[in-house]
Amino acid sequence: MKAKQLREMAAGELEDKLLELQRKLFDMRSQAVTEKLENCHSVKNTRREIARVLTVLNEK
């Protein structure tokens, strides 16, 4: 999701999105430890997405 799309969302929606992404990152990290993660770049992409959401939340 792009920053422009995130800026259009309300603060409550952004917080929900943040929680969803954090859960997703936790699941991916546990899969990486057990060597079941197929796409290792998805961890990096999820971390960047979390950073985007946090940036937009701080702007508001």
C-alpha positions in Angstrom: 0.0 0.0 0.0 1.3 3.4 -0.9 1.7 6.3 1.5 -0.9 8.3 -0.5 -3.5 5.6 0.2 -2.5 5.5 3.8 -3.0 9.2 4.2 -6.6 8.9 3.1 -7.3 6.5 5.9 -8.6 7.6 9.3 -6.4 7.2 12.4 -8.4 4.3 13.7 -8.1 2.4 10.4 -4.3 3.1 10.4 -4.0 1.6 14.0 -5.9 -1.5 12.9 -3.7 -1.8 9.8 -0.6 -1.4 12.1 -1.8 -4.2 14.4 -2.5 -6.4 11.4 1.0 -5.9 9.9 2.7 -6.5 13.3 0.9 -9.8 13.6 1.8 -10.7 10.1 5.5 -9.9 10.8 5.4 -12.0 13.9 4.1 -14.9 12.0 6.7 -14.5 9.3 9.5 -14.4 11.8 8.3 -17.6 13.4 8.1 -19.2 10.0 11.6 -18.1 9.2 12.9 -19.7 12.4 11.3 -23.0 11.5 12.5 -22.6 7.9 9.0 -22.7 6.4 9.1 -19.2 5.0 9.2 -19.3 1.2 9.8 -15.7 0.4 12.4 -14.1 2.7 11.8 -10.7 1.1 8.3 -10.5 2.5 9.8 -9.8 6.0 11.6 -6.8 4.6 8.5 -5.5 2.8 6.3 -5.9 5.8 8.8 -4.0 8.0 8.8 -1.2 5.4 5.0 -1.2 5.3 4.9 -0.8 9.1 7.3 2.1 8.9 5.0 3.8 6.3 2.0 3.4 8.6 3.9 4.7 11.6 5.1 7.7 9.6 1.5 8.6 8.5 0.2 8.2 12.0 2.9 10.6 13.3 2.0 13.1 10.6 -1.6 13.1 11.9 
